[in-house]
Each structure stands twice: as C-alpha cells, then as structure tokens.
Amino acid sequence: MKNSNSFKVAVISLLLFLSTNIYASKFVLSDDGLIDQRAVEKIEQIGLESQNKLGVNIYIYAKKSLGLDENISTKDKIKYIKEYESNITNGLAKPYVLLTMYVEDTHVNLIMSSQLETVLNKNEVLNDYVVPLLASKDKNSLFAKASASMLNGYAAIADIIAESKNVKLESSIGSSGKVAGTIWKVFMYTLVIVGILLYTFAILKRKK
C-alpha cells in the first residue's frame, strides 16, 4: 500500500511538472501573461530555425511593469532599466538579440551582442515593427497588441539577420509586419499634415 501511494504521488508530481512546463519557452524568457500562446509558439518556431540556420539566439523579455516609482526621473528610469537588462544579457549565449517590453513603464528596447551591431538597426526595428502595433489606438486589447508587436518585432529581427546571410527562413511571416508599420506611419503623418493645414487655415481666417 505504501509503495502504491508513493507511486501515485510520483505520477501526480510528474503531471504537475509537465502541465507547468509543457509551454515552457526557450526564447521567451518572460511574458508576464502578455503574449498569446499561439504567438509564443510561432516565436519558438522562428527562434529555433534562426538558431539552427543563422547561429543567432533571439530572445524576448516582456513584463507588465518593473515596479518603478511613478515619480522616478527619466534619467533614473533609464539607468535602472539598463542595469536590469544587463543582468539578463549576462546570461545569454552570444551572438544574441534581446527584445524587451515593459508596458506600464512605456518602454521597449532592443539589445544585441557586438557581432550584430552592423546588421540590425535598433531604431528601425522598434519604430517600424514594434511601436506601431503596441501604440495603436484601436479596440484590440493590450494582450492582443503586446502579442502582435512582440511577434512582429521578433520575426523582423530574424528576417533582417537572415537576409544579411542570404538565408531563407521557412518560418518567416513575410512582409505583413512591415506593411502594418508603414500604414501606421502614413496615418500619423497624415494627422500631422491635416493638423498643420487646419492650424494655418484658422490663422488666415482670423487675420481676415
């Protein structure tokens, strides 16, 4: 009877372990419940192919908040995040790319090992593929936007590195991510231009 109970406990422990680790991700170091499981699975697919074909490890680290004081200065905030991310990258195998997001702290970042600094343009990746989807003003939930922006940015990173090596990734999501970013940019530029025209019209009308 004792052996039977021990066996049951072992089985239950194994099932609990599998249930908590079946969705364990190799490349999503943290998602804080922000990234949809389907997006995580696609990230894993791209990550494994990038690791095997490109020899590069691409990671995501996402959190809702770092728990920073709401009155913290921008300088201290950047300093804290830089030290925080340094602790993460210290444990990563080179060459690596790390895409980070802290939603409530309104901060996204792209960190890479020195081998990739001439391949990836940090601002281009963030501004074209990540920020437009994350900052979009629509009815989609934060969960959906965080998932889309991280997957979009991650896929773009892999594609850019692959292109630099003349390698085709089977897991690539193609140019759809770039299109989304371009549409957002056009929309914002249009708003700015319309705003300027309305302001100019109002000034001219007032002078009359």
C-alpha positions as CSV (number, residue, x, y, z in Angstrom):
1,M,0.0,0.0,0.0
2,K,2.8,2.4,0.9
3,N,4.5,1.7,-2.5
4,S,1.2,2.3,-4.3
5,N,0.8,5.7,-2.6
6,S,4.4,6.6,-3.4
7,F,3.8,5.7,-7.0
8,K,0.6,7.9,-7.1
9,V,2.4,10.8,-5.6
10,A,5.2,10.4,-8.2
11,V,2.7,10.3,-11.0
12,I,0.9,13.4,-9.8
13,S,4.1,15.3,-9.3
14,L,5.2,14.3,-12.9
15,L,1.8,15.5,-14.3
16,L,2.1,18.8,-12.4
17,F,5.6,19.3,-13.7
18,L,4.5,18.6,-17.3
19,S,1.5,20.9,-17.0
20,T,3.6,23.8,-15.9
21,N,6.4,23.2,-18.3
22,I,4.7,22.0,-21.4
23,Y,4.5,25.6,-22.7
24,A,8.0,26.5,-21.4
25,S,9.6,28.7,-23.9
26,K,13.3,28.7,-24.9
27,F,13.3,32.1,-26.4
28,V,10.5,34.0,-24.5
29,L,12.4,34.5,-21.2
30,S,9.4,36.3,-19.7
31,D,6.0,37.2,-20.9
32,D,4.1,38.0,-17.7
33,G,0.9,36.8,-19.3
34,L,1.1,39.4,-22.0
35,I,1.8,37.2,-25.0
36,D,-0.7,34.8,-26.5
37,Q,0.3,31.2,-26.5
38,R,-0.1,31.0,-30.3
39,A,2.4,33.9,-30.7
40,V,4.8,32.2,-28.3
41,E,4.6,29.0,-30.4
42,K,5.4,31.0,-33.6
43,I,8.3,32.8,-31.8
44,E,9.7,29.4,-30.8
45,Q,9.5,28.2,-34.3
46,I,11.3,31.2,-35.7
47,G,13.8,31.1,-32.8
48,L,14.8,27.5,-33.4
49,E,15.2,28.0,-37.1
50,S,17.2,31.2,-36.5
51,Q,19.4,29.3,-34.0
52,N,20.0,26.4,-36.4
53,K,20.4,28.3,-39.7
54,L,21.7,31.6,-38.6
55,G,23.6,30.7,-35.5
56,V,21.9,33.5,-33.6
57,N,19.8,33.4,-30.4
58,I,16.9,35.8,-30.4
59,Y,15.0,36.4,-27.2
60,I,12.0,38.3,-25.8
61,Y,11.6,39.6,-22.3
62,A,8.3,41.2,-21.6
63,K,6.7,42.4,-18.3
64,K,3.7,44.4,-17.3
65,S,5.8,46.6,-15.0
66,L,9.2,46.8,-13.4
67,G,7.6,48.3,-10.3
68,L,9.3,51.6,-10.7
69,D,8.2,54.6,-8.6
70,E,5.7,56.7,-10.6
71,N,7.7,59.8,-9.8
72,I,11.1,58.4,-10.9
73,S,13.0,60.8,-13.2
74,T,13.6,59.7,-16.8
75,K,17.4,59.6,-16.1
76,D,17.0,57.3,-13.2
77,K,14.4,55.2,-15.0
78,I,16.8,54.6,-18.0
79,K,19.7,53.9,-15.6
80,Y,17.6,51.3,-13.7
81,I,16.4,49.6,-16.9
82,K,19.9,49.5,-18.3
83,E,21.2,47.7,-15.2
84,Y,18.2,45.4,-15.1
85,E,18.7,44.4,-18.7
86,S,22.4,44.0,-18.2
87,N,21.7,41.3,-15.7
88,I,19.5,39.5,-18.3
89,T,22.1,39.7,-21.1
90,N,24.9,38.5,-18.9
91,G,23.4,35.0,-19.0
92,L,22.8,34.9,-22.7
93,A,24.9,32.9,-25.2
94,K,26.4,35.1,-27.9
95,P,25.6,36.1,-30.6
96,Y,22.2,37.2,-29.2
97,V,19.4,39.7,-29.7
98,L,17.1,40.7,-26.9
99,L,13.8,42.4,-27.5
100,T,12.3,43.8,-24.3
101,M,9.0,45.5,-23.4
102,Y,7.7,46.9,-20.1
103,V,4.1,48.0,-20.7
104,E,3.3,50.2,-17.7
105,D,6.7,51.8,-17.9
106,T,6.1,52.6,-21.6
107,H,9.5,51.3,-22.6
108,V,10.7,49.0,-25.4
109,N,14.3,48.2,-26.2
110,L,16.5,46.1,-28.5
111,I,19.8,44.9,-27.2
112,M,22.3,42.9,-29.3
113,S,25.8,41.5,-28.9
114,S,28.6,43.3,-30.8
115,Q,28.6,40.8,-33.7
116,L,25.2,42.1,-34.8
117,E,25.5,45.8,-34.3
118,T,26.3,46.3,-38.0
119,V,23.4,44.1,-39.1
120,L,20.5,45.4,-37.0
121,N,19.3,49.0,-36.8
122,K,17.7,49.3,-33.3
123,N,15.5,52.3,-34.1
124,E,14.3,50.9,-37.4
125,V,13.2,47.6,-35.9
126,L,11.4,49.3,-32.9
127,N,9.8,52.1,-34.9
128,D,8.8,50.0,-37.9
129,Y,7.7,46.8,-36.3
130,V,7.1,47.1,-32.6
131,V,5.9,50.5,-31.5
132,P,3.2,51.0,-34.3
133,L,1.3,47.9,-33.1
134,L,1.8,48.5,-29.4
135,A,0.8,52.1,-29.5
136,S,-2.1,51.7,-32.0
137,K,-5.4,53.3,-30.8
138,D,-7.9,50.7,-31.6
139,K,-10.4,48.3,-29.8
140,N,-7.8,45.5,-29.6
141,S,-6.8,44.6,-26.0
142,L,-3.4,45.2,-24.6
143,F,-2.9,41.4,-24.6
144,A,-3.6,41.3,-28.4
145,K,-1.4,44.3,-29.1
146,A,1.5,43.1,-26.9
147,S,1.4,39.7,-28.7
148,A,1.3,41.2,-32.1
149,S,4.1,43.7,-31.5
150,M,6.4,41.2,-30.0
151,L,5.9,38.6,-32.7
152,N,6.2,41.3,-35.4
153,G,9.4,42.6,-34.0
154,Y,10.8,39.2,-33.4
155,A,10.1,38.0,-36.9
156,A,11.6,41.2,-38.4
157,I,14.8,40.7,-36.4
158,A,15.1,37.1,-37.7
159,D,14.3,38.2,-41.3
160,I,16.9,41.0,-41.3
161,I,19.6,38.8,-40.0
162,A,18.7,36.0,-42.5
163,E,18.8,38.5,-45.4
164,S,22.3,39.6,-44.3
165,K,23.4,36.0,-44.6
166,N,21.4,35.2,-47.8
167,V,19.4,32.6,-45.9
168,K,15.6,32.0,-46.3
169,L,13.7,31.2,-43.2
170,E,10.8,28.8,-43.7
171,S,9.1,30.2,-40.5
172,S,9.2,33.8,-41.8
173,I,5.9,35.7,-41.6
174,G,6.8,37.8,-44.6
175,S,6.3,41.5,-45.2
176,S,3.0,41.8,-43.4
177,G,4.7,43.3,-40.4
178,K,6.4,46.0,-42.4
179,V,3.1,46.8,-44.1
180,A,1.4,47.3,-40.7
181,G,4.2,49.7,-39.6
182,T,4.0,51.6,-42.8
183,I,0.3,52.1,-42.6
184,W,0.7,53.4,-39.0
185,K,3.4,55.9,-40.2
186,V,1.2,57.1,-43.0
187,F,-1.7,57.6,-40.7
188,M,0.4,59.6,-38.2
189,Y,2.0,61.7,-40.9
190,T,-1.5,62.4,-42.3
191,L,-2.7,63.5,-38.9
192,V,0.2,65.9,-38.6
193,I,-0.3,67.4,-42.1
194,V,-4.0,67.8,-41.5
195,G,-3.3,69.5,-38.2
196,I,-0.9,71.9,-39.8
197,L,-3.3,72.7,-42.6
198,L,-6.2,73.3,-40.1
199,Y,-4.0,75.5,-37.9
200,T,-2.9,77.5,-41.0
201,F,-6.4,77.9,-42.2
202,A,-7.6,79.1,-38.7
203,I,-4.8,81.7,-38.6
204,L,-5.6,83.0,-42.1
205,K,-9.3,83.2,-41.3
206,R,-8.6,85.1,-38.1
207,K,-6.5,87.7,-40.0
208,K,-9.3,88.3,-42.4
